[in-house]
Amino acid sequence: MVKIGVDSSGHVKNPPIWIIATRQSRKKGQVTHSIYISKKRHEKLEACCKNWYEKVSAILIYKVVIPIFYEGDAVVVDDEFQGLEKYVERYLKRLFQQTYSKRPLMANPNIFFISGKYSPVKEAHIKSQRLRHKKTAIIERDPSFDREFKILE
């Protein structure tokens, strides 16, 4: 089982947000995907719906993981979502189930929330700090969340 580490620099309630997922691949080495959410885009997300904080957190994790996610992978998220884990996990699983409805192993990934001291979250944390300080290029800026919000309604 390969673990995808997810960490953010900035917080969903305190924009801007940089979020990154890292995956150690045998053939390609370390693969990453990153997203940046600006303050302006964040203001629009705040007004979107009920439970916006948990939904936006789940969607951000989902959007950053999907491009590097393969069957059998586990998603390991930094524990900064303390207290909201069960809601974020529930929304995240719903997104995966909708996307991979005909592939049961991909539709129900293992999701863990652990401290940033442990690998692979530690590697994601280092990369998120590089993103914040503009030492690494951001892959996606202010992506659309329309499809994901429709799934979570």
Backbone hydrogen bonds, N-H to C=O, Kabsch-Sander energy under -0.5 kcal/mol:
donor,donor_aa,acceptor,acceptor_aa,energy
4,I,74,A,-3.2
5,G,3,K,-0.6
5,G,22,T,-2.2
6,V,76,V,-2.4
7,D,20,I,-2.1
9,S,18,W,-3.4
10,G,8,S,-0.5
11,H,14,N,-1.5
14,N,11,H,-1.9
17,I,37,I,-2.2
18,W,9,S,-2.6
19,I,35,I,-2.5
20,I,7,D,-2.6
21,A,33,H,-2.4
22,T,5,G,-2.5
23,R,31,V,-2.6
24,Q,3,K,-0.6
25,S,23,R,-0.7
25,S,29,G,-3.3
29,G,25,S,-1.4
31,V,23,R,-3.3
33,H,21,A,-1.8
35,I,19,I,-2.6
36,Y,140,E,-2.1
37,I,17,I,-2.7
38,S,36,Y,-0.5
42,H,38,S,-2.1
43,E,39,K,-1.9
44,K,40,K,-1.2
45,L,41,R,-1.7
46,E,42,H,-2.1
47,A,43,E,-1.0
48,C,45,L,-1.4
52,W,49,C,-0.9
55,K,51,N,-2.2
56,V,52,W,-3.1
57,S,53,Y,-2.1
58,A,54,E,-2.4
59,I,55,K,-2.6
60,L,56,V,-2.6
61,I,57,S,-2.1
62,Y,58,A,-2.7
63,K,59,I,-3.1
64,V,60,L,-1.9
65,V,61,I,-1.7
66,I,62,Y,-2.5
68,I,65,V,-1.8
69,F,66,I,-1.2
73,D,70,Y,-2.0
74,A,2,V,-2.8
75,V,110,N,-3.1
76,V,4,I,-3.1
76,V,74,A,-0.6
77,V,75,V,-0.6
77,V,112,F,-3.5
78,D,6,V,-1.9
79,D,114,I,-1.5
81,F,78,D,-0.8
82,Q,79,D,-1.2
84,L,81,F,-2.3
87,Y,84,L,-0.5
88,V,84,L,-2.8
89,E,85,E,-3.0
90,R,86,K,-1.8
91,Y,87,Y,-2.5
92,L,88,V,-2.6
93,K,89,E,-2.7
94,R,90,R,-1.8
95,L,91,Y,-2.0
96,F,92,L,-2.2
97,Q,93,K,-2.8
98,Q,94,R,-2.0
99,T,95,L,-2.1
100,Y,96,F,-2.8
101,S,98,Q,-0.7
103,R,100,Y,-1.7
106,M,103,R,-1.0
107,A,103,R,-2.0
108,N,104,P,-0.9
110,N,73,D,-0.6
112,F,75,V,-2.9
114,I,77,V,-2.2
114,I,112,F,-0.6
118,Y,115,S,-1.4
121,V,118,Y,-0.8
122,K,118,Y,-1.8
124,A,120,P,-1.8
125,H,121,V,-2.6
126,I,122,K,-2.1
127,K,123,E,-2.0
128,S,124,A,-2.4
129,Q,125,H,-1.9
130,R,126,I,-1.6
131,L,127,K,-2.1
132,R,128,S,-2.3
133,H,129,Q,-1.8
134,K,131,L,-1.7
135,K,130,R,-3.2
136,T,130,R,-0.9
140,E,34,S,-1.6
142,D,36,Y,-3.3
149,F,145,F,-2.5
150,K,146,D,-1.9
151,I,147,R,-1.6
152,L,148,E,-2.0
153,E,149,F,-0.6
153,E,150,K,-0.6
